[in-house]
């Protein structure tokens, strides 16, 4: 049985900020960082995959059929300080896992950024000074308030995804791809606000996964998606839009 986590928000006063000058990566996440959770599993029988994995370098989500990963945003410290409702410290967030639905709820709290903005100003800041081993505190600055969110860390071992992501390789071949799997990956890329260009690496064997790469140039983020070659009617039906029949 999967333990359920809830998202609790409360308005808090603005807290103090630091004044150092450098580049920041790892203590703040933007909508793209959290929206990758759409690729996490929704199957309660696979609780280790029903999460967004946060590491000091990136966020990752997978359901076993496809995988998404995006590096943390790189933002000038003065931009961070101008918008940060918490103290910025010189260390990244620790590796942890948060429930899929909580990550998406947190993403919805972050104000949307205009697509033509050169430097997005809206983030979820992790208050590392007031987080514990089992619970994280994230803070989102909104127009009229600051939302504080307490998030439970899912204490389960996340699978090693490093060996799954294929290396860039040459080779051209014909291949068949279930469009439901591609739809959900491209939908996640759109919601993450990635730049228009996506790069596809086609493997030299039909048994190897397909690599899709993109990113956000303004925040120096690199996104990686993997679609496994296996077929799964259950996953395809889960990814299908409402009103459309599942693939035959």
N, C-alpha and C positions, 0 to 999 in steps of 0.2 A: 504494500500500500504506500502510495506516495504522499509525503507530508506536504500540506498546502501552506503556502506563504501568502501573506496579504500585504498590500502596499498601504502604508499609513503615512499621511502627510499632515504637517502642521505648519502654521506660519511662525517664523522666527525672526528676530531682529537681525539686521546686518552685522556681520562679525568682522573682526579686524583683518587686514591684509598685510602681506610682507612688501618689501620695497626693493628686493634684489633685481638685477637685470640679467636675463638669460633666456634661453629657449625652454619651453615647457612641453614635456611629453609624458603621459602616463598617469597624471592625477586628475585629468578631466577627459570626459567623453562627450562627443557630439551625437546628434541624431543618427548619423551614419554608423557610429560605433555600436549603438544599441539596436538599430533596425536589423542588423545582421542576425539577430535572434530569431527572425522569421524563418530561418533555415534550420532551427532546432526542431527536434522531434516533438510531436504532440501525443505520442503513445505513452500512457502512464506505465506500461509494462517495460519501458526502457528509460527509467528515470535519469540515468547518467547522461542521456542525450537530450533531455528536456530542459536544457540550461544554456545560458550564454556564458562561455568561459572567458574570463578576463585575465590576461597575463600582463606583466610589466611592459610588453611590446605591442600587444594587439588584443582584439576580441575575436572569438571563434565560436561558430555554431555548426552542428551537423546532425543529420538524422540517419546517417548510414548510407543514404543514397546520394546526397549532395552535401557539400561543405562550403561554408563561407568564412573568410577571414579578412580583417581590415586592421591596418596599423593605427596606432593612436594619433590623433591630430597633433601637429607641431605648430605652436602658436607663440608669437613674441610675448615675452613676459609682461611688457607694459599693457598689451591687449588683455592678457589674463587678469592682471591686477585691476584694470578698469572695470571688469565685470565680475570678479570673483567675490562671492559672499562668504568665503572661508579663507583661512590662512593658507597660503601656498608654501609647501615645504619642498626641499630638494631631495625627494625620493619618490619613486614610482609606486603605484598601487601594487599590493601583493597579488599573487595568483589566487583566483577564487572563482566560484561558479554561482550565478544567481539564476533563479527560475525564469524561464522564457517569458511568461506572461508579465512578470515584474519588470523585466528589461523593456518590454514594449510599453508598459504603463509609464515607465520613467521617460521613455522617448517622447511620449505624447505630452509630457509636462514641459519639454524644452520648446521654446518658441521657434517657429520655422525661420530659416534664414533665406534671404532672397538669393536666387540662383546666380545672379551676376555679382554677388558680393565677393570681393577679393580676400577678405579676412572675416570668416564667420565669427560672431560674437556670442553665440548661444551654446551653452554647454551644461552638462551635469558635472558638478565638482564633487570629488570624493574628499570628505573631511577626514583625512588620515589621522589627525590628532585625536578625534573622538570616535574612531572605529575600533572594534574589538576583533578577536580571532574568529568569532562566529557571526558577527553582525557588522555591516558596513553602513556608514552614514553618507548619503548623497544629498547634495543641496543644489537646487535649481533656482536661478534668479528669474523672476517674471516681472511684468510691467509694474504691478502694484504690490508685489509681495515676494518673499523668499520661501520656497517650499522645501522643507526638510523631510527626507525619506529614509526610514530605517529598513534595511534589506538583510534578510537572512542568507548566510553563505550555505549552499548545498554541500554538505560534507560527504561527497562521493568522489571517487577517482575518475577524472575525465580521461577518455582514451587518448593515446598518443596519436596525434594527427599529422605529425611531421613527416612520417614515412609515406603518407597517402598522397600528399601533393606532389604531382610529377614534376620532374625537371624539364626545362625547355629542351625540345628535341626537334629534329627535322623529320620530314616524311609526310607524304600526302596520300590519302586513301579515302574511299567512300565509306561512310558509316551511317548507322541508323540511330536516331536519338528520340526518346520519348518526349514529346513536346511539353507534356505536363511538368516534367522535371525542369526543362529549360524555362518555362513560364514562371515558375516560382523563383528561380534564381534571378531572372531579369527583372521580376517585380521587386525583389529585394534590392537590386542595384538601383532601381528608380527611386525607391523610398529612401535609400541611403544617400541620395543626392550625388551619385557618382557623375564624373564628366561623361560626355557623350561617347567617347571612344572606348570600346571593349576589344580586347585582343584574345583570340581563340588559338589554342595550341592543340592540334589534332594528333593523337598518338599514332605510332606505327603498328599498333596491334589493336584489334577490336576488343581485346580483353583489358585494355588499360583505360584509366579515366581521362576525361576531357578537361583541359585546363582553360579557365577564363580569367583574364586579368584586366583590371581597370584601376581607377583611383580618383582622388580629389586633389588637383594640382594646387589649389589655394592653401590647403592645409598639409600638403606633402604626405597624404595618406595613400597607401597602396592596398588595393583590394584583390583578393584571390578567391576564386570559386572553383570547385571541383564537382563534376557530375560523373557518377560511377556508371559503368556500362551495363550493369545488371538491370533487369526489369522488375518492377514491383507494382502490381495493380493496386495494392493497398495504399502505397505512398502516392501513386498517381491519382487515385480517387480523392485522397486527402488534399492534394494540391489543386484539384480541378475547381474552377470557379463555379459558384452556385448557378443552377439552371442548365449546366452542361453535363452530358453523360460521361461516365468514365470510359477510358479507352478500352477497346475490345482486344 
